[in-house]
Amino acid sequence: MTDKVRAPAHIAKIVEALGQDRAIQFLLEFGGGQLTISRRPTTKSRLVTTLGADGAAALAEIADHLPRRIPTAKPWIARVWASAGTPIDQIARQLHVSNVAVNGWLKDPRTGERLPGRARRDTNDPRQLRLF
């Protein structure tokens, strides 16, 4: 995923420590639940098996800045995947939400317009029959 989507403030430290792709992996695996991050995680730790020793160490460094309950950050993940060209229905299935929710997350809350990076459908397709 080459296009970087700016992370919201509540997960910015996680994205800085792990990078965008591993942060998504971490949020999908641990988001929504409480997590205590050890300063010296063992190799049997679920955190180490998910992110590797370096990822666990990076999170241990910022553990004081993380909330006890890890956020899900599904709207941000949806924007990242949409900017990479992932279809909305696939995003919805992977995040276990409806396509309506994903469409809402991909709109600018202030203007209601589509956020950059979302694929547009061509409404002027000559193969499409006119309804009226």
C-alpha positions as CSV (number, residue, x, y, z in Angstrom):
1,M,0.0,0.0,0.0
2,T,2.0,2.9,-1.3
3,D,-0.6,5.7,-0.6
4,K,-0.4,6.8,3.0
5,V,-3.7,7.8,4.6
6,R,-3.2,10.0,7.6
7,A,-3.9,8.1,10.8
8,P,-6.3,9.6,13.3
9,A,-4.8,10.9,16.6
10,H,-6.0,7.9,18.7
11,I,-3.9,5.5,16.6
12,A,-1.1,7.8,15.3
13,K,1.5,6.5,17.8
14,I,0.7,2.9,16.8
15,V,1.1,3.7,13.1
16,E,4.3,5.6,13.7
17,A,5.8,2.6,15.7
18,L,4.7,-0.2,13.4
19,G,4.1,1.3,10.0
20,Q,0.8,1.3,8.2
21,D,0.5,-2.3,7.2
22,R,1.6,-3.8,10.5
23,A,-0.6,-1.3,12.4
24,I,-3.6,-2.6,10.5
25,Q,-2.6,-6.2,11.3
26,F,-2.3,-5.2,15.0
27,L,-5.6,-3.4,15.1
28,L,-7.4,-6.2,13.3
29,E,-6.0,-8.8,15.7
30,F,-6.2,-6.9,19.0
31,G,-8.7,-4.1,18.4
32,G,-11.7,-3.8,20.7
33,G,-10.1,-5.7,23.6
34,Q,-7.9,-4.9,26.5
35,L,-4.2,-5.5,26.1
36,T,-1.3,-5.3,28.5
37,I,2.0,-4.9,26.7
38,S,5.0,-6.3,28.5
39,R,8.3,-4.4,28.4
40,R,10.1,-7.7,27.6
41,P,7.6,-9.9,25.7
42,T,8.5,-13.6,25.4
43,T,8.6,-15.5,22.2
44,K,5.4,-17.3,23.2
45,S,3.5,-14.0,23.5
46,R,0.6,-13.6,21.0
47,L,1.9,-10.1,20.3
48,V,5.3,-11.5,19.2
49,T,3.7,-14.2,17.1
50,T,1.5,-11.6,15.3
51,L,4.0,-8.8,14.9
52,G,7.4,-10.3,15.4
53,A,9.9,-9.4,18.2
54,D,10.7,-6.1,16.6
55,G,7.1,-5.1,16.4
56,A,6.4,-6.1,20.0
57,A,9.5,-4.1,21.1
58,A,8.3,-1.1,19.2
59,L,4.9,-1.2,20.9
60,A,6.6,-1.8,24.3
61,E,8.4,1.6,23.8
62,I,5.1,3.4,23.4
63,A,3.0,1.4,25.8
64,D,2.6,4.3,28.2
65,H,0.9,6.3,25.4
66,L,-1.6,3.5,24.4
67,P,-5.1,3.1,25.8
68,R,-5.8,0.0,27.8
69,R,-8.5,-1.0,25.3
70,I,-7.1,-1.1,21.8
71,P,-9.3,0.8,19.3
72,T,-10.7,-0.9,16.2
73,A,-10.1,2.0,13.8
74,K,-12.3,0.4,11.2
75,P,-13.0,3.7,9.4
76,W,-9.3,4.4,8.9
77,I,-8.6,0.8,7.8
78,A,-11.4,1.2,5.3
79,R,-9.9,4.4,3.9
80,V,-6.4,2.8,3.6
81,W,-7.8,-0.2,1.8
82,A,-10.0,1.9,-0.5
83,S,-7.0,4.1,-1.4
84,A,-5.2,0.9,-2.5
85,G,-8.1,0.1,-4.8
86,T,-9.8,-2.6,-2.7
87,P,-13.5,-3.0,-3.7
88,I,-16.0,-1.7,-1.1
89,D,-17.7,-5.1,-0.8
90,Q,-14.4,-6.8,0.0
91,I,-13.6,-4.1,2.6
92,A,-17.0,-4.6,4.2
93,R,-16.5,-8.4,4.4
94,Q,-13.0,-8.2,5.9
95,L,-14.1,-5.7,8.5
96,H,-17.4,-7.5,9.2
97,V,-19.5,-4.5,8.5
98,S,-22.1,-3.6,5.8
99,N,-21.1,-1.9,2.6
100,V,-23.3,1.0,3.7
101,A,-21.0,1.6,6.7
102,V,-18.0,1.5,4.5
103,N,-19.5,4.0,2.1
104,G,-20.2,6.3,5.0
105,W,-16.7,6.0,6.2
106,L,-15.4,7.0,2.8
107,K,-17.2,10.3,2.8
108,D,-15.9,13.6,4.2
109,P,-18.0,14.2,7.3
110,R,-18.0,18.0,6.7
111,T,-19.0,18.1,3.0
112,G,-20.5,14.6,2.4
113,E,-18.2,14.3,-0.7
114,R,-16.1,11.3,-1.6
115,L,-12.7,11.2,0.0
116,P,-9.7,11.0,-2.4
117,G,-8.6,7.5,-3.4
118,R,-12.1,6.0,-3.7
119,A,-12.8,4.5,-7.0
120,R,-15.6,6.2,-8.9
121,R,-18.0,4.4,-11.2
122,D,-18.3,5.7,-14.7
123,T,-21.9,6.8,-15.0
124,N,-21.6,7.6,-18.7
125,D,-21.0,4.0,-19.9
126,P,-22.4,3.7,-23.4
127,R,-23.2,0.0,-22.8
128,Q,-25.6,0.9,-20.0
129,L,-29.2,1.2,-20.9
130,R,-31.0,4.4,-20.0
131,L,-33.7,4.0,-17.3
132,F,-35.9,6.9,-18.4
